[in-house]
Amino acid sequence: MIIEKSPLPWGLWRIQQFLSNLHLTPNKQRANWINHESITKKFERRRTRGENGEVYLIGAGPGDAELLTLKAYRLIQQTDVVMFDWLVNPDIINMIPRHVERIFVGKKCGQHSMQQADICQLMVEVAQTGKNIVRLKGGDPAIFARAAEECEILAQHQIDFAIVPGITAASGASAYAGIPLTHRECAQSVRFITAHLKSASDEPNWRALVAGASACYGETLVFYMGLKRIGTIMQRLEKHGLPSNTAVAVIDQATTTQQQVCVGTLDNIAQRVSSENFQGPAVTIVGEVVNKRYQVNLSLLSNSVKPLYANA
Ligand SMILES: C[S@@+](CC[C@H](N)C(=O)[O-])C[C@H]1O[C@@H](n2cnc3c(N)ncnc32)[C@H](O)[C@@H]1O
């Protein structure tokens, strides 16, 4: 766990804040001060009354920092503490005002900085000091992100919380790769599947997945957390009856400047991906929609001018 706090005493911190505000317009400087002063006063009031802080479970989106919602941005500016995961883009971390405490609680496959139970416990302890917390997660906080466990423990401790949705990896990847997730000619539904189940020996319900995907106007399948198991996933789908020439796309680091897309079929995608040196995170899209891919011009989305929100 890494906790980044301002190392300065209060007086010096205020001088530092004053200096770091100097490049801003006078209106912006005033707004920053008023915002921070009122947040500090609210926290002091809560603390002296022994009240809990509030918790906001917020989705940071899949990668591109500009996919953060305006509500998420506002709440980040108004909080006391941000607890964030490894999938959150560092550009979003840079939007956190300097006076806000940052706690990295990243969990990466095989490299856990903190166990889920410890994250829950820490969240409760911080909220019980009266501080408001933004719990920032990659993508959407309620899709394969263990929001349920966090909500449950907050409810048990009577800590008020709210959830702010984010763009999930499947939506971000499909948009930036130009692959529609549904298409009226070939896919009337879409299913998000985790390849990483609670127990390593558990398996998704392959029969049901294949039945949906092979139905007339079939279902698009999107696998999360499946990059390392791509060979097994493809074999299982084929074994349960999905044709070996079904189209598949793997999108690595979707919506970031490092995004890469590999397209193939059920019987050759694992081999193609292995020669691509994908780093992850990646999602795998299976279904006819991959053949409907359109050429999107990603340079239209690049941000060459200083963004309006870069004020932290
Ligand atoms: C623990 S799950 C979190 C999902 C997240 N809550 C969401 O809604 O996107 C992590 C998985 O999400 C997918 N993922 C997250 N960010 C991604 C990205 N930028 N590109 C591709 N896949 C991504 C990968 O499958 C990764 O293994």
The ligand as an SDF file (V2000), in Angstrom:
LIG
                    3D

 27 29  0  0  0  0  0  0  0  0999 V2000
  -10.8350   -6.5280  -12.6210 C   0  0  0  0  0  0  0  0  0  0  0  0
  -11.5190   -6.3240  -14.2050 S   0  0  0  0  0  0  0  0  0  0  0  0
  -12.1530   -4.6880  -14.0160 C   0  0  0  0  0  0  0  0  0  0  0  0
  -13.1620   -4.3300  -15.0520 C   0  0  0  0  0  0  0  0  0  0  0  0
  -13.6160   -2.8940  -14.9380 C   0  0  0  0  0  0  0  0  0  0  0  0
  -14.3410   -2.6830  -13.7400 N   0  0  0  0  0  0  0  0  0  0  0  0
  -14.4380   -2.4620  -16.1340 C   0  0  0  0  0  0  0  0  0  0  0  0
  -15.6490   -2.1900  -15.9700 O   0  0  0  0  0  0  0  0  0  0  0  0
  -13.8950   -2.3680  -17.2160 O   0  0  0  0  0  0  0  0  0  0  0  0
  -10.0610   -6.0640  -15.1560 C   0  0  0  0  0  0  0  0  0  0  0  0
  -10.2430   -6.4770  -16.5930 C   0  0  0  0  0  0  0  0  0  0  0  0
  -10.9300   -5.4570  -17.3050 O   0  0  0  0  0  0  0  0  0  0  0  0
  -10.4820   -5.4340  -18.6300 C   0  0  0  0  0  0  0  0  0  0  0  0
   -9.8950   -4.1050  -18.9260 N   0  0  0  0  0  0  0  0  0  0  0  0
   -9.8060   -3.0770  -18.0820 C   0  0  0  0  0  0  0  0  0  0  0  0
   -9.2610   -2.0080  -18.7030 N   0  0  0  0  0  0  0  0  0  0  0  0
   -9.0170   -2.3790  -19.9590 C   0  0  0  0  0  0  0  0  0  0  0  0
   -8.4540   -1.7500  -21.1000 C   0  0  0  0  0  0  0  0  0  0  0  0
   -8.0510   -0.4700  -21.0820 N   0  0  0  0  0  0  0  0  0  0  0  0
   -8.3480   -2.4560  -22.2480 N   0  0  0  0  0  0  0  0  0  0  0  0
   -8.7750   -3.7240  -22.3220 C   0  0  0  0  0  0  0  0  0  0  0  0
   -9.2950   -4.3800  -21.2750 N   0  0  0  0  0  0  0  0  0  0  0  0
   -9.4230   -3.7260  -20.1130 C   0  0  0  0  0  0  0  0  0  0  0  0
   -9.4220   -6.5200  -18.7650 C   0  0  0  0  0  0  0  0  0  0  0  0
  -10.0700   -7.6930  -19.2170 O   0  0  0  0  0  0  0  0  0  0  0  0
   -8.9530   -6.6480  -17.3530 C   0  0  0  0  0  0  0  0  0  0  0  0
   -8.3460   -7.8940  -17.1130 O   0  0  0  0  0  0  0  0  0  0  0  0
  1  2  1  0
  2  3  1  0
  2 10  1  0
  3  4  1  0
  4  5  1  0
  5  6  1  0
  5  7  1  0
  7  8  2  0
  7  9  1  0
 10 11  1  0
 11 12  1  0
 11 26  1  0
 12 13  1  0
 13 14  1  0
 13 24  1  0
 14 15  1  0
 14 23  1  0
 15 16  2  0
 16 17  1  0
 17 18  1  0
 17 23  2  0
 18 19  1  0
 18 20  2  0
 20 21  1  0
 21 22  2  0
 22 23  1  0
 24 25  1  0
 24 26  1  0
 26 27  1  0
M  CHG  2   2   1   9  -1
M  END
$$$$
